[in-house]
């Protein structure tokens, strides 16, 4: 990649990052809005359980159900399993 393209890619990345930061500034506000009533915060264990363990468990449950309830037959080529190859055969052309 030449310098001009690298500079263009860097400027694009910096501009995109700046726009994302400027647009997300209300999310970082420290003042409360009218009617804002936040609940108690989550502990580290609750956060990990909710955002890490629960999705993995749900994925494993769905994958397990698909695997167990799969009604399709084995998908292998029946002709390739019964071929025997004899070594030392002399081929004559």
DRENKE-867605 format. One line per 10 residues: their letters; for each residue x, y, z of N, C-alpha, C, O. Coordinates in pm, whole numbers, plus 50000, padded with zeros to 5 digits. Layout:
// residues N
a = X/Y/Z/X/Y/Z/X/Y/Z/X/Y/Z  ... .
// end
This chain:
// residues 93
xxxxxxxxxx = 50086/49883/50000/50000/50000/50000/50090/50123/50000/50182/50133/50081  50063/50212/49911/50147/50332/49905/50106/50434/50012/50006/50417/50081  50187/50539/50023/50165/50638/50130/50031/50709/50119/49966/50738/50219  49991/50737/49995/49867/50812/49975/49746/50731/50022/49657/50785/50088  49743/50603/49989/49632/50519/50033/49634/50497/50184/49529/50492/50248  49753/50483/50240/49765/50466/50384/49717/50590/50458/49648/50581/50559  49753/50707/50406/49708/50832/50466/49557/50847/50455/49491/50891/50549  49502/50809/50340/49357/50815/50321/49285/50720/50416/49183/50757/50475  49337/50599/50433/49275/50502/50523/49284/50549/50668/49189/50532/50744  49397/50606/50706/49412/50658/50842/49319/50774/50869/49259/50783/50976 .
xxxxxxxxxx = 49305/50864/50772/49213/50978/50788/49070/50931/50798/48992/50984/50878  49033/50832/50719/48897/50777/50725/48871/50712/50860/48764/50731/50918  48967/50635/50910/48951/50570/51040/48941/50673/51152/48858/50660/51242  49026/50775/51147/49023/50879/51250/48891/50957/51244/48832/50987/51348  48846/50989/51124/48719/51062/51110/48602/50981/51159/48513/51034/51225  48600/50852/51127/48492/50765/51172/48492/50754/51324/48386/50760/51387  48610/50738/51382/48619/50729/51528/48573/50858/51594/48502/50854/51694  48613/50972/51539/48572/51100/51594/48421/51118/51587/48360/51164/51683  48362/51082/51475/48216/51094/51461/48143/51003/51559/48041/51042/51616  48195/50882/51580/48133/50790/51676/48141/50847/51816/48045/50836/51893 .
xxxxxxxxxx = 48254/50906/51852/48268/50964/51984/48176/51084/52003/48116/51101/52110  48164/51166/51900/48076/51282/51912/47929/51242/51920/47851/51306/51990  47892/51138/51849/47753/51096/51850/47717/51021/51978/47600/51017/52016  47814/50961/52044/47785/50885/52165/47803/50969/52291/47793/50916/52402  47828/51097/52277/47850/51180/52395/47729/51185/52489/47751/51191/52610  47604/51181/52443/47494/51178/52540/47495/51051/52627/47443/51053/52739  47551/50944/52577/47557/50822/52657/47656/50838/52773/47648/50764/52871  47748/50931/52761/47847/50951/52866/47810/51064/52962/47891/51105/53045  47687/51113/52951/47644/51226/53035/47636/51183/53181/47596/51071/53211  47674/51273/53269/47671/51245/53412/47547/51300/53480/47516/51262/53593 .
xxxxxxxxxx = 47476/51387/53413/47355/51444/53474/47236/51354/53445/47225/51294/53338  47149/51345/53541/47030/51261/53527/46920/51337/53454/46904/51458/53471  46845/51265/53373/46731/51323/53305/46608/51312/53394/46607/51238/53492  46505/51387/53359/46378/51377/53433/46318/51240/53412/46311/51190/53299  46276/51178/53519/46216/51046/53511/46317/50933/53508/46278/50817/53498  46444/50965/53516/46549/50863/53513/46556/50795/53650/46578/50861/53751  46538/50666/53652/46541/50591/53778/46620/50462/53757/46561/50356/53739  46755/50470/53758/46834/50351/53734/46825/50253/53851/46814/50292/53967  46830/50127/53818/46827/50024/53921/46966/50001/53977/47061/50070/53940  46977/49905/54066/47109/49874/54123/47199/49814/54016/47152/49747/53924 .
xxxxxxxxxx = 47328/49837/54030/47424/49786/53932/47444/49636/53946/47407/49576/54047  47502/49577/53845/47531/49433/53846/47671/49409/53901/47762/49490/53879  47687/49299/53972/47820/49261/54018/47897/49200/53901/47842/49179/53793  48025/49173/53923/48108/49114/53817/48055/48976/53780/48048/48942/53662  48018/48898/53878/47965/48764/53851/47834/48768/53773/47813/48689/53681  47746/48860/53811/47619/48874/53740/47641/48920/53596/47574/48873/53504  47735/49012/53578/47764/49062/53444/47821/48951/53356/47776/48933/53242  47918/48876/53408/47975/48765/53330/47871/48658/53302/47867/48601/53193  47788/48629/53401/47683/48529/53381/47584/48571/53274/47542/48490/53192  47546/48698/53276/47445/48747/53182/47499/48762/53041/47429/48729/52945 .
xxxxxxxxxx = 47621/48812/53026/47671/48844/52893/47772/48743/52838/47809/48753/52721  47817/48646/52917/47912/48546/52868/47854/48405/52881/47843/48332/52783  47819/48368/53004/47775/48230/53029/47639/48201/52967/47621/48096/52906  47544/48292/52982/47409/48268/52929/47409/48252/52777/47346/48157/52729  47475/48338/52698/47475/48314/52553/47542/48183/52512/47496/48115/52420  47651/48147/52581/47718/48020/52551/47627/47903/52584/47620/47806/52509  47556/47912/52696/47464/47804/52736/47348/47792/52637/47309/47682/52601  47294/47905/52593/47185/47901/52496/47233/47842/52364/47163/47762/52303  47353/47882/52319/47409/47826/52197/47429/47675/52210/47394/47599/52120  47484/47632/52323/47507/47489/52344/47375/47412/52348/47367/47301/52295 .
xxxxxxxxxx = 47273/47469/52409/47142/47404/52414/47084/47388/52274/47036/47280/52239  47087/47494/52193/47032/47486/52058/47113/47389/51973/47055/47308/51899  47246/47394/51982/47330/47303/51904/47306/47159/51947/47301/47069/51862  47291/47136/52076/47264/47001/52125/47130/46949/52077/47118/46832/52038  47028/47033/52080/46897/46991/52031/46900/46959/51882/46840/46861/51839  46969/47039/51805/46980/47012/51662/47055/46883/51638/47017/46804/51551  47160/46859/51714/47241/46740/51697/47162/46615/51736/47167/46514/51665  47090/46620/51847/47015/46503/51895/46894/46476/51808/46864/46360/51778  46823/46579/51766/46700/46561/51691/46721/46554/51540/46624/46555/51464  46845/46546/51496/46874/46537/51354/46828/46402/51301/46875/46298/51347 .
xxxxxxxxxx = 46737/46403/51205/46680/46280/51152/46745/46237/51020/46709/46134/50964  46839/46315/50971/46900/46281/50842/46993/46162/50859/47044/46134/50967  47013/46092/50750/47100/45976/50752/47245/46021/50747/47276/46138/50722  47333/45926/50772/47476/45958/50765/47510/46007/50626/47464/45952/50526  47590/46110/50621/47626/46167/50492/47768/46127/50455/47861/46206/50469  47782/46006/50409/47912/45964/50359/47892/45889/50228/47783/45838/50201  47995/45884/50150/47989/45819/50021/47999/45669/50044/48103/45621/50088  47894/45592/50014/47899/45449/50042/47996/45373/49952/48038/45263/49987  48033/45430/49839/48123/45357/49750/48269/45371/49791/48351/45286/49754  48303/45474/49866/48443/45492/49901/48484/45409/50022/48604/45393/50048 .
xxxxxxxxxx = 48388/45355/50096/48424/45280/50217/48450/45133/50189/48509/45065/50273  48409/45081/50073/48427/44938/50048/48531/44911/49940/48533/44802/49884  48616/45007/49911/48720/44988/49810/48847/44942/49880/48895/45007/49973  48900/44830/49835/49027/44782/49891/49135/44797/49785/49113/44771/49667  49250/44839/49828/49362/44862/49737/49467/44757/49769/49510/44743/49884  49509/44684/49666/49612/44583/49685/49747/44642/49648/49764/44696/49539  49839/44632/49737/49972/44683/49710/50052/44587/49625/50026/44467/49625  50148/44638/49554/50237/44553/49475/50178/44508/49344/50231/44415/49284  50073/44567/49297/50015/44527/49169/50105/44574/49056/50157/44686/49059  50124/44490/48959/50209/44524/48845/50120/44574/48732/50040/44499/48676 .
xxx = 50135/44699/48701/50056/44756/48593/50133/44749/48464/50250/44789/48458  50068/44698/48360/50133/44688/48230/50058/44775/48132/49935/44770/48121  50133/44854/48062/50068/44943/47966/50076/44890/47827/50025/44953/47734 .
// end
